[in-house]
Amino acid sequence: MLTPPSDATPVPASRGDGGVQSVERAFTVLSLLADHGGQLSLSEVADLSGLPLPTAHRLLKTMASSGHVSRLPDRRYGLGPRLIGLGQKATSLLHLWALPHLTRLVDVVGETANLAVLDGSHVVYVAQVPSRHNMRMFTEVGRRVSPHCTGVGKAMLAALDPEQADRVINSLDFTAQTPHTIVTPDALRSALDGVRQQGYAIDDGEQEIGVRCLAVAFQVGPSIAACSVSGPAARLTDETVRAAAPAVAECAQAVAAAMEKNRADQQG
């Protein structure tokens, strides 16, 4: 059975400002589509949002005409192509806000620094500053991977409300990328308990043999993200990880502050 996110509330039935109310409802519908695999039926949108069926239909029809929602052949509704451009511009802004802090992290730790966000059941890398070593890690910005085999993914799942984390975990296929990849929901939940206790996550050759990653998550408003450093296991030893963890946490706090400042500026 489909359920709304644990932090979501039904859209208010009425408000004094009809324009604001319509915008809130539209964003609620888009968020519900994103949280449920990108597509829902009209009745599912109405049930999950708490909107009357005719209201949900009008909203979906309006957003479909603008390209923010697509009407699918099976009569369901999905996220529309207009959102791709918006997402690309948002990613560019995240890169700009994070760049100085990631650069500082590379200076301190010496390994490649990354910024990733959680998009539904996938991790998306949105910014990176490469290490200055000849042998260094490289992840293409925009790459989408499963959270179960990445440090940033585990860090973000551990930072979510347990009910939200379970929804993501239950949607994963747990494909093994290496012999070290976590391949069951229970093993991942156990790993997330360890992340919460130590305050950071480790990818120990779970995505790629011989590569380690140290990640710390942060949240700004409804958005969850993580900063990380990645490098060869020979350099990112246990001792190095323990020494680097405070710097990664400081970077995460700095990027969160930059995002929060922009968020406050936009609202003000």
Helices and strands as residue ranges (DSSP letters): H 18-35, E 39-40, H 42-49, H 53-66, E 69-71, E 77-79, H 82-109, E 112-119, E 122-129, E 144-145, G 147-149, H 151-159, H 162-171, H 185-198, E 201-204, E 211-220, E 223-232, H 238-267
